[in-house]
Amino acid sequence: MTDTEWLRLDRQICFSLHAASRAFNGVYRVILKDLGLTYPQYLVMLVLWEQGDLPVKALGEHLRLDSGTLSPLVKRLEGIGLVRRERSAQDERSVRVRLTEEGVALRERALEVPRRIMGATGFDLTEIAELRERLDRLTTALDAAALAEGR
């Protein structure tokens, strides 16, 4: 491959991932409309359904989001009655996020989302698991590379 070919847009893995991410967001936008959630809000709810109440900092670590991005998401979820923010009694600086009854109940309606997403991809469970594993390995490698570059 020539040097010029390396710089073609269709050769860039980052662009392929970007395009796939935008396509996913489009499908999620339609599917999540029934739940009244945006994709980032759905991710917050997934973590809370799985982990239970969490400090904002831990929630951000799970989602790889900083507090400046996460706080408005949580505030909007609180505004629609799905979560509640509470200051920690032990540490006044720490805020915990917990599901409300409505937030817990929404989980049942959300169970259909992964099935619909799988259907939209055209992949079977094995293909999805393999792709997720490769993407996780890619993320780990890129995180390590970013650390090494930052030295």
C-alpha positions in Angstrom: 0.0 0.0 0.0 1.4 3.4 -0.9 1.7 6.3 1.6 -1.2 8.1 -0.1 -3.5 5.1 0.2 -2.9 5.1 4.0 -4.5 8.5 4.1 -7.7 7.5 2.3 -10.8 7.9 4.4 -12.0 4.4 3.7 -8.8 3.0 5.2 -9.3 4.7 8.6 -10.5 2.4 11.3 -11.4 5.5 13.4 -13.8 6.6 10.7 -15.4 3.2 10.4 -16.0 3.2 14.2 -17.3 6.8 14.0 -19.7 5.9 11.2 -20.9 2.8 13.0 -21.4 4.8 16.2 -23.5 7.4 14.4 -25.5 4.6 12.8 -26.1 3.0 16.2 -27.1 6.4 17.6 -29.7 6.7 14.9 -31.2 3.3 15.6 -31.1 3.9 19.4 -32.8 7.3 18.9 -35.8 5.6 17.4 -36.0 2.6 19.8 -35.4 4.7 22.9 -38.1 7.2 22.0 -40.7 4.8 23.4 -38.8 4.9 26.7 -38.4 8.7 26.7 -34.6 8.4 26.9 -31.7 9.6 24.9 -28.8 7.2 24.3 -26.6 8.7 27.0 -29.5 8.6 29.5 -30.0 5.0 28.6 -26.4 4.2 29.4 -26.8 5.8 32.8 -29.9 3.8 33.5 -28.1 0.6 32.4 -25.4 1.1 35.0 -27.9 1.9 37.7 -30.0 -1.1 36.9 -26.9 -3.3 37.1 -25.1 -1.7 40.0 -27.7 0.0 42.1 -27.2 3.4 43.6 -23.7 4.8 43.0 -21.7 7.9 43.7 -21.6 10.2 40.6 -17.8 9.6 40.4 -18.2 5.8 40.2 -21.0 6.2 37.7 -18.7 8.4 35.6 -16.0 5.7 35.8 -18.3 3.0 34.5 -19.4 5.2 31.6 -16.0 6.8 30.9 -17.6 10.3 31.4 -16.4 13.2 33.3 -18.6 14.9 35.9 -19.1 17.9 33.5 -20.8 15.6 31.0 -22.5 13.3 33.5 -24.0 15.8 35.9 -26.4 17.3 33.3 -27.5 13.8 32.2 -28.3 12.8 35.8 -30.0 16.1 36.4 -32.3 15.6 33.4 -33.0 12.0 34.5 -34.0 13.4 37.9 -36.2 16.0 36.3 -38.2 13.2 34.5 -38.5 11.3 37.8 -36.2 8.3 37.1 -33.4 9.0 39.5 -32.8 10.9 42.7 -29.5 12.6 43.7 -28.6 12.6 47.4 -25.6 14.0 49.2 -23.6 11.5 51.1 -24.0 11.7 54.9 -20.4 10.6 55.3 -18.9 13.0 52.7 -20.8 16.2 51.9 -18.9 16.5 48.6 -20.1 13.1 47.3 -23.4 12.8 45.6 -25.1 9.4 45.1 -27.5 8.6 42.4 -30.3 6.1 43.0 -33.2 4.9 41.0 -36.8 6.0 41.9 -39.7 3.5 41.7 -40.3 4.8 38.1 -36.7 4.2 37.2 -36.8 0.7 38.5 -40.1 0.0 36.7 -38.7 1.4 33.4 -36.2 -1.6 33.3 -39.0 -4.0 32.3 -39.9 -1.9 29.3 -36.2 -1.6 28.4 -35.7 -5.4 28.1 -36.8 -5.2 24.5 -34.1 -2.7 23.5 -31.2 -5.2 23.2 -33.3 -7.6 21.1 -34.3 -4.8 18.8 -30.7 -3.6 18.5 -29.6 -7.1 17.7 -32.2 -7.4 15.0 -31.1 -4.1 13.5 -27.5 -5.3 13.3 -28.3 -8.5 11.5 -25.7 -10.2 13.7 -26.4 -13.3 15.8 -25.4 -13.6 19.5 -22.0 -15.1 18.7 -21.1 -12.4 16.2 -22.2 -9.7 18.7 -20.1 -11.3 21.5 -17.1 -11.6 19.2 -17.4 -8.0 18.0 -17.8 -6.7 21.6 -14.7 -8.7 22.6 -12.6 -7.3 19.8 -13.8 -3.8 20.6 -13.0 -4.2 24.3 -9.5 -5.4 23.3 -9.2 -2.4 21.0 -10.2 0.0 23.8 -7.7 -1.6 26.2 -4.9 -1.3 23.6 -5.8 2.3 22.8 -6.0 3.3 26.4 -2.5 1.8 27.0 -1.2 3.6 23.9 -2.6 6.9 25.0 -0.9 6.5 28.4 2.4 5.6 26.8 2.1 8.6 24.4 1.3 10.9 27.3 4.6 10.2 29.1 
